[in-house]
Amino acid sequence: MGSGSALPTVHSNQTSQIIEMGNSLFLMDCGEGTQIQLRKHKVKVQKIDHIFISHLHGDHFFGLVGLLSTMHLLGRKNELHIHGPKGLKEIVEIQFRNAGNHLSFEMLFHQTDHAGQVVYEDDKVIVTALPLKHRIPCFGYKFQEKEKPRKLKPAALEKYEIPNYARHAITLGEDFRDGEGKVIPNKKLTEDPDAPKAYAYCSDTAYYPKLQEFIQEVDLLYHEATFLESEKERAAQTFHSTAMDAATVAKEVNAKRLIVGHFSNRYKSKERFLQEGRQLFKNMDLAEEGKVFEV
């Protein structure tokens, strides 16, 4: 939804992403203008039940109160879970309290306190907090699919006359025993499921080796790249990263694919980020408003 940094422009919005995993929509960060982007790209905001905020710099959450107000005006009833660092709950609640607004739905705040914390889990997805190095407390988030059920082999089911009631247990790895006591091994009835996918979101941060132990071999890594190498000193001073920093992380954790974003608007061409980063990590792309990356 947004690939820019602190200063929004007519071409790039502040940071925000929609993550679809396990039949759920998660909103990751909510910079100014996010709800306009959601509408523009036809995302149904009422299907978002969990919002994750990385840290309390405005370009990552100034759009949150407006989005919550819109959800209220649209008649939302389902509770909404908001995950983020200490202080987020107070900021949001004081806005609505001073405005005299009472939302039509319940907000449930979940404080992110430390790296490795499981901040959300259901039967298909687990979300874990990641350590980042920034000027204020800041967390990335890793979205990890759980192991999927085994795939049934239709021909084998027909051959061995497997009844419908037994098929769910078979997808969970059980063998089948027929009425005569004959055991059909699970491996004859199923095949391996697709490998679980993992996505790591890392913004804002300086290069931080401690992060690596949490994101080894992720399928898709988003890592901020605010600056080019010519501004490496500026990146260090502001606790941000360069495109080369992001590529270094991707290479060191053996990520399958890298997306960079959070670009400073001082650069007229984003292609320079690719030129620098791909010197070290080839499978690298630029974040872009409205662009979909499939894993």
Wavefront OBJ file of the C-alpha trace (Angstrom):
o trace
v 0.000 0.000 0.000
v 2.945 2.302 0.619
v 6.668 2.140 -0.153
v 7.909 5.568 0.911
v 9.481 6.875 4.089
v 8.695 9.846 6.333
v 7.685 12.367 3.670
v 4.772 11.231 1.464
v 4.705 12.299 -2.177
v 2.195 12.138 -5.010
v 3.979 9.000 -6.202
v 4.624 7.111 -2.970
v 2.631 6.624 0.201
v 3.965 5.978 3.658
v 4.623 2.433 4.776
v 1.790 -0.098 4.786
v 1.281 -3.630 3.496
v -1.518 -6.163 3.249
v -0.462 -9.738 3.959
v -2.786 -12.561 2.940
v -1.982 -15.855 4.611
v -4.110 -18.720 5.863
v -7.316 -17.174 4.483
v -6.732 -14.075 6.638
v -5.878 -10.476 5.790
v -3.314 -8.788 8.032
v -2.461 -5.083 7.837
v 1.212 -4.384 8.482
v 1.839 -0.768 9.491
v -0.565 2.039 8.684
v 1.099 5.231 7.533
v -0.819 8.336 6.534
v -3.135 7.712 3.571
v -3.310 3.952 4.025
v -7.096 3.778 3.948
v -7.163 5.602 0.612
v -4.739 3.030 -0.782
v -6.860 0.190 0.573
v -9.893 1.561 -1.239
v -7.935 2.258 -4.406
v -6.738 -1.342 -4.554
v -10.134 -2.775 -3.560
v -9.089 -4.273 -0.233
v -12.133 -4.944 1.941
v -11.161 -3.246 5.183
v -13.827 -5.047 7.197
v -12.035 -8.332 6.511
v -8.967 -7.082 8.359
v -9.070 -8.469 11.898
v -5.433 -7.930 12.908
v -3.274 -4.817 12.498
v 0.448 -4.871 13.319
v 2.381 -1.667 14.029
v 6.174 -1.853 14.021
v 6.922 1.323 15.983
v 5.609 4.740 16.923
v 7.115 6.940 14.238
v 4.283 8.671 12.441
v 4.975 7.343 8.968
v 4.102 3.883 10.291
v 0.893 4.585 12.212
v -0.557 8.065 11.555
v -3.178 6.496 9.281
v -4.486 4.181 11.987
v -7.018 6.440 13.715
v -8.554 7.437 10.391
v -8.861 3.812 9.324
v -10.494 2.867 12.627
v -12.966 5.731 12.215
v -13.862 4.505 8.737
v -14.408 0.973 10.006
v -16.810 2.446 12.559
v -18.674 4.496 9.944
v -19.045 1.362 7.817
v -20.773 -0.348 10.737
v -18.103 -2.783 11.815
v -19.174 -5.070 14.663
v -16.382 -7.644 14.823
v -13.613 -7.014 17.319
v -10.303 -5.736 15.945
v -6.913 -6.829 17.274
v -4.129 -4.233 17.219
v -0.567 -5.384 17.881
v 2.253 -2.965 18.587
v 4.756 -1.493 21.038
v 4.084 0.107 24.394
v 2.284 3.438 24.058
v 0.161 2.609 21.014
v -2.970 1.830 23.031
v -2.762 5.125 24.913
v -2.260 7.162 21.731
v -5.257 5.638 19.956
v -7.603 5.723 22.928
v -6.873 9.357 23.789
v -7.739 10.384 20.227
v -11.204 8.866 20.406
v -11.787 9.861 24.025
v -11.044 13.536 23.392
v -13.222 13.477 20.278
v -16.092 11.969 22.254
v -16.296 9.049 19.833
v -17.452 5.578 20.804
v -16.626 2.968 18.196
v -19.149 0.362 17.089
v -16.604 -2.421 17.640
v -14.166 -3.450 20.333
v -10.452 -2.749 19.945
v -8.204 -5.317 21.608
v -4.618 -4.142 22.040
v -1.747 -6.614 22.301
v 1.592 -5.157 23.370
v 4.732 -6.375 21.625
v 7.483 -6.523 24.232
v 10.402 -8.594 22.986
v 11.908 -10.388 20.010
v 10.783 -13.974 19.648
v 7.404 -13.207 21.209
v 4.530 -15.060 19.546
v 2.130 -12.186 19.001
v -0.553 -14.113 17.126
v -1.355 -17.728 16.350
v -4.228 -19.655 14.823
v -4.550 -23.084 13.232
v -2.769 -21.964 10.047
v -0.437 -19.068 10.869
v 1.975 -18.027 13.594
v 3.324 -14.462 13.854
v 6.533 -13.761 15.757
v 8.160 -10.454 16.725
v 11.594 -9.725 15.250
v 14.428 -7.628 16.734
v 15.200 -4.413 14.863
v 17.693 -1.637 15.584
v 16.112 1.804 15.443
v 16.044 5.052 17.427
v 12.977 3.962 19.411
v 11.587 0.499 20.255
v 10.807 -1.176 16.945
v 9.812 -4.691 15.953
v 9.589 -6.572 12.703
v 7.180 -9.460 12.276
v 7.575 -12.908 10.763
v 4.455 -14.513 9.298
v 4.905 -18.279 9.168
v 2.502 -20.851 7.776
v 2.029 -23.966 9.863
v 2.551 -27.430 8.438
v -0.225 -28.176 5.979
v -2.282 -31.405 5.844
v -1.000 -34.136 3.554
v -2.432 -34.260 0.030
v -4.800 -37.115 -0.754
v -4.195 -39.194 -3.892
v -7.606 -39.501 -5.613
v -6.648 -42.650 -7.519
v -5.465 -44.360 -4.330
v -8.632 -43.402 -2.466
v -10.684 -45.027 -5.205
v -8.447 -48.088 -5.440
v -8.634 -48.851 -1.725
v -12.260 -47.666 -1.390
v -11.477 -45.202 1.373
v -14.715 -43.855 2.932
v -15.211 -40.109 3.320
v -15.269 -40.214 7.115
v -11.689 -41.528 7.228
v -10.111 -39.016 4.880
v -9.514 -36.160 7.305
v -7.512 -38.400 9.637
v -5.499 -39.615 6.663
v -4.544 -36.025 5.750
v -3.163 -35.738 9.285
v -0.846 -38.683 8.653
v -2.813 -41.653 9.944
v -2.846 -45.036 8.223
v -6.196 -46.574 7.222
v -7.479 -49.863 8.586
v -10.338 -51.471 6.632
v -13.150 -53.632 7.977
v -11.058 -56.775 7.699
v -8.212 -55.281 9.692
v -5.931 -54.691 6.719
v -3.759 -51.596 7.133
v -3.156 -49.288 4.175
v -0.012 -47.202 4.880
v -0.492 -43.464 4.734
v 2.271 -43.057 2.164
v 0.180 -45.038 -0.342
v -2.775 -42.706 0.122
v -1.109 -39.304 0.337
v 1.753 -37.193 -0.880
v 3.739 -34.472 0.831
v 2.002 -31.090 1.186
v 3.475 -27.867 -0.133
v 6.193 -26.591 2.178
v 4.997 -23.930 4.651
v 5.842 -20.400 3.531
v 7.398 -17.644 5.619
v 7.433 -13.861 5.148
v 9.536 -11.470 7.239
v 8.820 -7.744 7.490
v 11.773 -5.660 8.708
v 11.295 -1.892 8.926
v 12.706 0.433 10.274
v 16.199 -0.744 11.136
v 19.905 -0.344 10.725
v 21.855 -3.424 9.674
v 21.442 -5.744 12.679
v 23.106 -9.172 12.796
v 20.903 -10.259 15.725
v 17.930 -10.293 13.340
v 19.393 -13.092 11.261
v 18.762 -15.961 13.672
v 15.021 -15.281 13.456
v 14.618 -15.211 9.674
v 16.832 -17.952 8.279
v 15.725 -19.190 4.831
v 12.502 -17.172 4.675
v 10.703 -17.391 1.362
v 10.204 -13.638 1.129
v 12.038 -10.902 3.024
v 10.991 -7.267 3.118
v 13.854 -5.136 4.410
v 13.924 -1.383 4.455
v 16.421 0.400 2.210
v 15.992 4.082 2.908
v 19.340 5.120 1.458
v 21.925 4.313 -1.199
v 25.572 3.639 -0.356
v 26.456 7.289 -0.986
v 24.437 8.090 2.149
v 25.726 5.207 4.258
v 26.849 7.549 7.031
v 23.420 9.185 7.087
v 21.833 5.737 7.293
v 23.935 4.880 10.339
v 23.105 8.180 12.054
v 19.360 7.682 11.602
v 19.324 3.915 12.252
v 18.216 3.079 8.738
v 19.632 0.780 6.051
v 21.015 1.028 2.547
v 20.064 -1.209 -0.361
v 23.376 -2.994 0.111
v 22.588 -3.567 3.796
v 19.283 -5.181 2.841
v 20.965 -7.346 0.220
v 23.581 -8.396 2.778
v 20.884 -9.566 5.185
v 19.072 -11.477 2.428
v 22.280 -13.212 1.405
v 23.332 -14.046 4.955
v 19.968 -15.600 5.904
v 19.644 -17.389 2.550
v 16.304 -15.750 1.765
v 14.686 -16.896 -1.448
v 13.557 -13.421 -2.453
v 14.060 -9.838 -1.260
v 11.843 -6.767 -1.478
v 13.224 -3.378 -0.485
v 11.233 -0.278 0.368
v 10.910 2.764 2.659
v 12.788 4.813 0.074
v 13.922 8.338 0.866
v 12.286 10.793 -1.524
v 15.650 12.440 -2.165
v 16.203 9.868 -4.920
v 14.441 10.496 -8.211
v 15.067 6.999 -9.572
v 14.457 3.872 -7.511
v 16.299 1.774 -10.080
v 19.529 2.759 -8.381
v 18.457 0.706 -5.362
v 18.237 -2.356 -7.588
v 21.546 -1.617 -9.245
v 23.328 -1.501 -5.915
v 21.531 -4.343 -4.138
v 21.660 -6.806 -7.021
v 25.436 -6.658 -7.002
v 25.161 -8.874 -3.932
v 21.686 -10.471 -4.078
v 20.159 -11.017 -7.508
v 16.565 -11.996 -6.623
v 15.644 -8.528 -5.408
v 12.640 -6.342 -6.239
v 11.360 -2.890 -5.375
v 8.279 -2.321 -3.257
v 5.669 -0.465 -5.275
v 2.195 0.799 -4.433
v -0.407 -1.758 -5.495
v 2.101 -4.416 -6.532
v 1.364 -7.990 -5.455
v 4.149 -10.406 -4.547
v 3.168 -14.069 -4.416
v 5.157 -16.661 -2.515
l 1 2 3 4 5 6 7 8 9 10 11 12 13 14 15 16 17 18 19 20 21 22 23 24 25 26 27 28 29 30 31 32 33 34 35 36 37 38 39 40 41 42 43 44 45 46 47 48 49 50 51 52 53 54 55 56 57 58 59 60 61 62 63 64 65 66 67 68 69 70 71 72 73 74 75 76 77 78 79 80 81 82 83 84 85 86 87 88 89 90 91 92 93 94 95 96 97 98 99 100 101 102 103 104 105 106 107 108 109 110 111 112 113 114 115 116 117 118 119 120 121 122 123 124 125 126 127 128 129 130 131 132 133 134 135 136 137 138 139 140 141 142 143 144 145 146 147 148 149 150 151 152 153 154 155 156 157 158 159 160 161 162 163 164 165 166 167 168 169 170 171 172 173 174 175 176 177 178 179 180 181 182 183 184 185 186 187 188 189 190 191 192 193 194 195 196 197 198 199 200 201 202 203 204 205 206 207 208 209 210 211 212 213 214 215 216 217 218 219 220 221 222 223 224 225 226 227 228 229 230 231 232 233 234 235 236 237 238 239 240 241 242 243 244 245 246 247 248 249 250 251 252 253 254 255 256 257 258 259 260 261 262 263 264 265 266 267 268 269 270 271 272 273 274 275 276 277 278 279 280 281 282 283 284 285 286 287 288 289 290 291 292 293 294 295
